[in-house]
């Protein structure tokens, strides 16, 4: 809790773009069609943001999206700076369609040492259906093949839906066939946000399917074939972070410069176009998980169904219409949060 000792976050997740070459049925942030994608930070603004980590020595910087490789050249410039600033790990997520041999070589040369590819099954029809584009599966498989040949730390993200949930064993076996054992197969419940809320009738797994999936994950991990399946609970950290008093160790920045407390909470606390990240950090972002408003919001998201703000019975109405903006520098955060807390029930 020493504010002078913790000069910045350990990890940064940055949506370098929300533009996308797919329109996935389960996309939690509606990439390709959300408002943020129309007002993205310019290259100059992004590089200015990267320079703020010159003296912090980050543990990890992750380029997220959208489809990250749509801004590949900017990522390469960012990586060059981050490596100079002694960032320990540089990672990127991608759907794989734009990842060629040349692109992979460029990313590796720039310092990217972990690449996560989304793969939602071993049946081309399943993957293409969920990704809403014919040929998406072949693009993902080609990317995995390229990365395995280059011996890059390659993670696979599998989103379970009612349409593909039985294919997790096949995805695990495919990774073993390609020799991908250094990283993990990442699985977590479907996030009921963004475009996923529009397609729930088609893709939401039943409780029975989820129970079976958890058992499969446990059994596969017990086989100990050198590949770990990481079953993640997206709600877990909301509970842990608000039950203990500690300084923020990670941050999430949207492509338009918005600083958010968490991807699952409807609260924006700043924008890089107004002030620097360092200014927001010192103005209170480093303590944000200790604020009463964030604790109250976190208590309203008790399961993945509560991510659907419109149907969340715990949230005050103001949060159901989209993000609430309270700038840590330009606004009186304590006064604003006190007014909002009154609207919470319980």
Order of alpha helices (4+ residues) and beta strands (2+ residues): beta-alpha-beta-alpha-beta-alpha-beta-alpha-alpha-beta-alpha-beta-alpha-alpha-beta-alpha-beta-beta-beta-alpha-alpha-beta-alpha
